Amino acid sequence: LGALYLQSGTGKALAIELMTMFDNYNRRRYRINRNIKDATSATQIAQKSRVDIELVKKILNLERQIIYNPESNTKDVMPLYEAIKEYYQKSKR
């Protein structure tokens, strides 16, 4: 699956998939439904997961930068992947 995303050359599809997994994790673990993407999402996620709000904001900002940039490519997704990985590690404490 990862190879197919890398071959596509765009970061958008991979970023969408990463954020879908991020949202599913938060929905299952903390009962946070981010279908309605509003300004309180970052605060709500940070409070329930006990992860620094700056990290959560970074993830949400990276998502927007990649998904809404038509010129984004797969290497642009690496900072998002690393931030989500850090989030998972910190939220499991």
TAVENWO-V638822 format. One record per pair of residues at least 4 apart in sequence whose ideal C-beta (glycine too) atoms are under 6 Angstrom apart, sorted by the first residue. I is the first residue (numbers start at 1). J is the second residue. If there is no record, write none. Layout:
I | J
I | J
//
This chain:
5 | 13
5 | 14
6 | 74
8 | 13
9 | 73
11 | 15
11 | 66
11 | 72
11 | 73
11 | 74
11 | 76
11 | 77
12 | 67
12 | 72
14 | 77
15 | 66
15 | 67
15 | 77
15 | 80
18 | 84
19 | 63
22 | 84
23 | 34
25 | 29
26 | 30
26 | 32
26 | 45
27 | 33
30 | 48
32 | 44
32 | 45
34 | 41
37 | 41
40 | 44
42 | 56
42 | 57
42 | 60
45 | 49
45 | 56
46 | 51
46 | 53
46 | 56
49 | 91
51 | 55
51 | 87
51 | 90
51 | 91
55 | 87
58 | 83
59 | 83
59 | 84
62 | 79
62 | 80
63 | 67
64 | 68
65 | 69
66 | 72
66 | 76
72 | 76
77 | 81
87 | 91
//
